[in-house]
Amino acid sequence: MKTPEKNAPLKQNLQAHYETQCLSEHQLEKLQNLATDNTVDKNTSNNKSTMRSLLAVAASALLAISIYVVNFTGLNYGDISKEIAYNHNSQMQMEVFSESIDDIQSHLNRLGFSLIESAFLTGDDWEFVGGRYCSISGKIAAQLQIKNLDTSKIYTYYQAKLPDQFFNLIQDKEVSVDGVKVKMWQENGLLMGLAK
């Protein structure tokens, strides 16, 4: 063990002083126990923190799923059929008159989707009369008039882009609203409606 020298440089004296300092066996044992206790406490604390985080995530997920299930009603067929029946009864003037769906499409170019000839309205029984813009559930849609050539009756025919989450969820529905029979179905990603 070195002892500080009177005329030695400061660095050497500091080094000599600290080399003389040491812990007793009892102090070393106490320090080691304290370090071990801290590690155990940290692990316990980390485990508790991790468990709290997992419980918070699980609770959040359960809440989100509950809100989704409670609020998810799908398409509201009742409201849509009322809108279709109202538009049909209003007999609004067509913006374009044509027997060609392509001609009607070129005039209704802000729809964001292409009009289609429905597989349910095939054959020589139907003829387009014209079309106009309308809205269904607040979204832009096409309101078309078609004529049944056998009966000479005019039907109102709707096409609207179906939101992605409803693809393959739409069931064929037929309801009567305000004296109007409304049939709804899905075809090529479009919500279709026919009022008579």
N, C-alpha and C positions, 0 to 999 in steps of 0.2 A: 504494500500500500504506500503510495507516495504521499508526502506531506508538502504543503505549499512552501515554496522557498521565498524568502523575503525579497530578493532582487530579480526574481524570474519574471518573464513577461506575463501579462494578464491571462492569456490563453492557456499557458501551462498551469498557472495557479488554479484557474477554473476547472481544468481537466483533473488536476490532482484532488481538488476539493470533492468533486462529484464521484470520483473513484472511491473515496472513503465512505461515501454514503451507501448504505444497503439496508434492506428490509429484514426484519427478524423472521423466523420460521412462522410464527403466529400471524404476522402481518401478511406474508405471502399466501398462507392458507386462506385467510379472510378475503383477500383480493381475488383469489381463484374462485372461491364460493360465490362472491358477488358477481363475477363474470358469468358463471354457470346459471345463477338465478336470473340474471338479465336475459340470457339467451332463452331460457324456458319461458319467461314472461313475454318476450318478443314473439316467440312461436305461438304461445297461447293467444296473444293479442292479434297476431296475423291471422290465426285460425278464426277467431271471433269476427274480425273485420271481413274476411273472405265469406264467412257464413252470412253475415249481414248483407253483403253485396249480392250474394246469390238469392237470398230471400227477397231483396228489393227488386231484382230483375224478374223473379218469378211472379211477384205481386203485380208488377207493371204489365207483364205479359198477360196475366189473368184479367186484369182490368181492361186492357186493350181488346182482348178477345170478347169479353162480356159486352163492351160498348158496341163492337162490331156486330155481334149476334143480335143485340137488342135493337139496334138502329137499322140493320140490313133488312130491307123489305123487298128488294129486287125491284123490278118494274112495277109501277102501280097501274095495273090493268084498268081499274075503275076510273082513275083520273084520265088516262089516255083515251079510253073509250068515250068518256064524256066530251073530251076535246074534239075527237073525231066526229061524234054525233053533232056537236054544236057547229063545227065547220060545215058539215054536210047540210044541216038545216039552214045555215046562213046563205047558201047558194051564191057565194062570192064569184064575181066575174073572173074568168080565166085571163091570165096575162098573155098567153099564146094559144092560138087555136091551130091544131094540127092532128092528123091521124098518124103521124110518124113520131115514135118515141125519140129518135135521133134529133129531129127538129125541135121537139120540146126540150130535150137535154141541152141543145145549143143555146136556147133562150134562158134556161135555168142553170146557168154556168157557175153560180156561187154556192151550189149545194155542198160541195166537198165529197161527193160520191157520184157514181154513175147510176142513172136510172136503169132498171132492168124490166124485161118482160117476164112476168111471173109464170112459173110452171103451172100454177092453179088457174090461170086465166088464158089458157091456150085455145087454139083452134080458130075457126072462123066465126065464133060466137061473139067475139069482143072487138071493139074498135075504139082507139083513143079519140077523144074529142079535143082535149087541150090540157093545159097545166098552169099552175101558179105556185109561188112560194107560200108556205105557211109555217107554223111551228108546232111541234109536239113536245111537251114537257120542257118548253123553253129552248129547244134546239131546232135549227132550221130543217125544214122538211119540204117535200114536194106534195102538193095536193093536185091530183090529176082527176080528170073526168073521163070515164069510159062508158061506152054504150053497149048494152047487150043487144045484139042484132036480132035475136029471136023475139024479144019482148019490147024492144025499142026503149027500155028503161035506162036512165042515166044513173050511174053509180059514182060515188066519190071514192077514189083510190089513193092511198097514202104510202109514201116511201120515206123512211128516215134512217139515218145511220145509227146502228145499234152500238152502244158503248161496248168495248172489248170484254168487260167483266160479265156481260150478259149473253155472250155467244154460247149457243147450245143450251141455254137455260130457259129460253122462251118456249112456252107451250102454246099450241093452237087454242085460241079462246074465241068464243062467240057469245056476245051479250046483247041485250036490248037496252037502249038508253033513249029516253024521250021519244019513243016510237020509232027509233032507228035501230036496225040490226047491224051490229059492228062485229066483224070478224078480224082477228089479228093473228099473225104468224111471223116466223122468221124465215128469211130466204137470202142466201148469199151475203150474210152480214148486215142485212137490212131488216128493220122492223116494218112489216107490211100491215096495212089496214084497209078494209073494204067496208064501206057504209052503203046501206040500201034502205 
